[in-house]
Amino acid sequence: MKTFNIGGVHPHDNKQFSAHQPITECPLPKQAIIPLVQHIGAPAQAVVKEGDKVKVGELLAKAGGFVSANICSPVSGTVTKIGDWTDAWGAPGQAVYIDVQGDEWLPEIDRTPDLIRSCTLEPKAIIDKISAAGIVGLGGACFPTHVKLMPPPGKKAEVLIVNGVECEPYLTCDHQLMLEHGEEIIIGIEILKRALGVDRAIIGIENNKKDAIEHMEKLAHTKLGISVQPLKLKYPQGGEKQLIDACIGRQVPSGALPIEVGAVVDNVATIYAVYEAVQKNKPLISRVMTVTGKQVAKPGNYMVRFGTPVDEVIALAGGVPAGTGKIIGGGPMMGRAMDHTEGMPANKRLSGLLFLPEAESIRPEEDNCIRCGKCVQACPMGLEPYLLQRLSELEMWDECEKHDVMDCIDCGCCVFTCPAHRRLLDGIRPAKAKVGAILRERAAAQAAEKK
Amino acid sequence: MAHFITSPAPHAHSGDSVRRNMLLVILALMPAYVVSVMEFGWGALITAAISVCACVLTEWVISRFLLKEQKQTIGDLSAVLTGLLLAFNLPSGIDWWIVLIGAVVAIGVGKMTFGGLGQNPFNPALVGRVFLLISFPAQMTTWPVAKGFETAYLDAETGATPLYYLKHIMKSGDTSFVDQLPALKDAFFGVMGGSLGEVSAAALILGGLILICCRVITWHIPVSIIATVALFSWIATPAGMEPQTFVGYELLTGGLMLGAFFMATDYVTSPMSAWGKIIFGIGIGFIMMVIRTWGNYPEGMSFAILIMNACVPLLNKIRPQRFGEKRK
């Protein structure tokens, strides 16, 4: 069984709470809040105005640049407001508010459960459909999918790697999706193979989801060029670079994209969305969210329309458990702790809600670094986290750059493993921001000089 | 509006702690300590007790009264470990006040002057030991003979260590001393003279394996030290001795196993990256063999480790292999 080669840690996977809970439809909300930033890149530009009647699937906001994504209406009703909105972490933005009336869908959307297997569209037509549907990577990064499908000139994709790893502890949405919608995912893979012009696809799944491995193997069995690669359990295997290394043994160089080694990586949830968009004309308007935690009454996997307040999803799972210290959007390794839940809607970015009891919520006090080097052993990028944190503290940005701070993928392995409870990433993140800004400035200056 | 606790990711931790690591090292030293007590009796118990208590007390006094720290660090057990390691490096029959001086120097000079745990460039226990070796050469090289549980503390029978004979054989080429060496089997299990905790290679290797299995240390430092010493002594075998016998004695006597598994692997004073650790280990093995072969001291493990400790900042310039650097 394969895995990636450098570093990694073994957190307890804690998936037992919500694993194998069937995907349950979450009821429609009374009011939907649809943020205009649900992806990496430029915010989407609203194309509706107050008072407009919209149907499910109608375009609400169009992509605001090359790296950006459309946002389609997840509900039917009346647009009541387009205005300021603050997310659960205090970041300001814009959102479309819709009063929900009924559940009226655009007529071209096929809502039947029938599988549509054949796809004879040209690659360009497939990519256009994916782009129109506003599909972004649902594994966490939310990078617009259509951009990944258009390699820069001179680069050619050789293999599609399907991310079914779900290495974040607690989360089970991708696992359950593979079990319930495996066939759709296989069709989605064939569509993407067609769009990319590749003849090989590898589905990477970690060994703690044996039933998903078996299920997908059975489905892929008769398909030419699609194989399942079982992977040894190790975090952060779902990281793009780590997964490519694990599946095909190629390492994406520093600063480069996967296409550099001929790979394109897409998450299973993203591929399910591709199936729905291309075969059923259904844009990305909902996703599976895992609601879980040791004390959650009804942990489970819920199919939630975007815009639904998370409070309503939480209510389905039995409410906020007593003694909750932290509510995390996403998993415990890379998820973000929410200050509050009011006014926070489900969106493309939110793969789950995790409730941690108070005792697990407070970070222990830091001790002196004992120079054990465990962070160096754990770093999947081969960096020296102890050193980067120190250099950041001293504001030695050029040294940070020399020590490859920009390669850090934010996975949290160093902090997870540190016996002295050092908050290494608290220092490394600002260094990444600072060095990133310096690099952009330098590139701009160089471009100006050339002119 | 209900507010919840926020902090940057990650929100999970391995559960590892400084204290857990120190405790595991202390536990891994216990097999060797049991052998010491069986060989040297009361001397082993008293010396270790004085050393540990004095180290902990020194750290507490300095941090409480000199540095006026709010937070006391003796709970992390690193002072206990330093005390135990210092005792392991002393002859079991040594006077109690010498142990006391060693402990004060180890913690006071070796550790706290630099700012406590994590800041010291040199292994504190070895700073204490070498200070004593230079200050009290006679007492520090008076070795009680291992002859089962000994109730006498100070007046135990003494004798030379195998390394003394080995040195003599190497210098004079007189192989008649070979008869004075313990059988290799005895050297392996620790039925011979030497410092309190260094005698039983078997127990020390067992402890070292425990540490590697519990992921407290990695294999790089011990393996590179042992391999270097084996290779060096194979080449430097004196005439009249079988190379494998000579290699066996070099590996199993003196402070080699204690140093390789427990002293050189000290987190604070060893390099961070895998290649740094390997070079560090090779350096220790090489310097130690140079001292054993040509130096005035019969044993050079402490000096070798201290010299390589000084090279650690340099060795930390060796980067670990970055992702995407070599393969495509």
Chai-1 contact restraints between the chains, C-beta under 6 A:
chainA,res_idxA,chainB,res_idxB,connection_type,confidence,min_distance_angstrom,max_distance_angstrom,comment,restraint_id
A,I6,B,F323,contact,1.0,0.0,6.0,A-B,restraint_1
A,P11,B,A12,contact,1.0,0.0,6.0,A-B,restraint_2
A,R250,B,K328,contact,1.0,0.0,6.0,A-B,restraint_3
A,Q251,B,F323,contact,1.0,0.0,6.0,A-B,restraint_4
A,Q251,B,G324,contact,1.0,0.0,6.0,A-B,restraint_5
A,Q251,B,R327,contact,1.0,0.0,6.0,A-B,restraint_6
A,V252,B,G324,contact,1.0,0.0,6.0,A-B,restraint_7
A,P253,B,G324,contact,1.0,0.0,6.0,A-B,restraint_8
A,S254,B,G324,contact,1.0,0.0,6.0,A-B,restraint_9
A,G325,B,I5,contact,1.0,0.0,6.0,A-B,restraint_10
A,K326,B,F4,contact,1.0,0.0,6.0,A-B,restraint_11
A,K326,B,I5,contact,1.0,0.0,6.0,A-B,restraint_12
A,I327,B,F4,contact,1.0,0.0,6.0,A-B,restraint_13
A,I328,B,H11,contact,1.0,0.0,6.0,A-B,restraint_14
A,P332,B,H11,contact,1.0,0.0,6.0,A-B,restraint_15
A,P332,B,A12,contact,1.0,0.0,6.0,A-B,restraint_16
A,M333,B,P10,contact,1.0,0.0,6.0,A-B,restraint_17
A,M334,B,A9,contact,1.0,0.0,6.0,A-B,restraint_18
A,A337,B,T6,contact,1.0,0.0,6.0,A-B,restraint_19
A,A337,B,S7,contact,1.0,0.0,6.0,A-B,restraint_20
A,D339,B,H3,contact,1.0,0.0,6.0,A-B,restraint_21
A,D339,B,T6,contact,1.0,0.0,6.0,A-B,restraint_22
A,H340,B,M1,contact,1.0,0.0,6.0,A-B,restraint_23
A,H340,B,H3,contact,1.0,0.0,6.0,A-B,restraint_24
A,E342,B,M1,contact,1.0,0.0,6.0,A-B,restraint_25
A,S361,B,I5,contact,1.0,0.0,6.0,A-B,restraint_26
A,R363,B,S7,contact,1.0,0.0,6.0,A-B,restraint_27
A,D367,B,V18,contact,1.0,0.0,6.0,A-B,restraint_28
A,N368,B,L117,contact,1.0,0.0,6.0,A-B,restraint_29
A,N368,B,G118,contact,1.0,0.0,6.0,A-B,restraint_30
A,C369,B,G118,contact,1.0,0.0,6.0,A-B,restraint_31
A,I370,B,V18,contact,1.0,0.0,6.0,A-B,restraint_32
A,I370,B,G118,contact,1.0,0.0,6.0,A-B,restraint_33
A,I370,B,Y267,contact,1.0,0.0,6.0,A-B,restraint_34
A,I370,B,V268,contact,1.0,0.0,6.0,A-B,restraint_35
A,R371,B,G118,contact,1.0,0.0,6.0,A-B,restraint_36
A,R371,B,Y267,contact,1.0,0.0,6.0,A-B,restraint_37
A,R371,B,V268,contact,1.0,0.0,6.0,A-B,restraint_38
A,C372,B,Y267,contact,1.0,0.0,6.0,A-B,restraint_39
A,G373,B,M272,contact,1.0,0.0,6.0,A-B,restraint_40
A,V376,B,M272,contact,1.0,0.0,6.0,A-B,restraint_41
A,V376,B,S273,contact,1.0,0.0,6.0,A-B,restraint_42
A,V376,B,P320,contact,1.0,0.0,6.0,A-B,restraint_43
A,M381,B,F323,contact,1.0,0.0,6.0,A-B,restraint_44
A,G382,B,P320,contact,1.0,0.0,6.0,A-B,restraint_45
A,G382,B,Q321,contact,1.0,0.0,6.0,A-B,restraint_46
A,G382,B,R322,contact,1.0,0.0,6.0,A-B,restraint_47
A,G382,B,F323,contact,1.0,0.0,6.0,A-B,restraint_48
A,G412,B,A9,contact,1.0,0.0,6.0,A-B,restraint_49
A,G412,B,P10,contact,1.0,0.0,6.0,A-B,restraint_50
A,V415,B,P10,contact,1.0,0.0,6.0,A-B,restraint_51
A,F416,B,P10,contact,1.0,0.0,6.0,A-B,restraint_52
A,F416,B,H13,contact,1.0,0.0,6.0,A-B,restraint_53
A,F416,B,S14,contact,1.0,0.0,6.0,A-B,restraint_54
A,T417,B,S14,contact,1.0,0.0,6.0,A-B,restraint_55
A,P419,B,D16,contact,1.0,0.0,6.0,A-B,restraint_56
A,P419,B,S17,contact,1.0,0.0,6.0,A-B,restraint_57
A,P419,B,V18,contact,1.0,0.0,6.0,A-B,restraint_58
A,P419,B,N21,contact,1.0,0.0,6.0,A-B,restraint_59
A,A420,B,V18,contact,1.0,0.0,6.0,A-B,restraint_60
A,D426,B,P8,contact,1.0,0.0,6.0,A-B,restraint_61
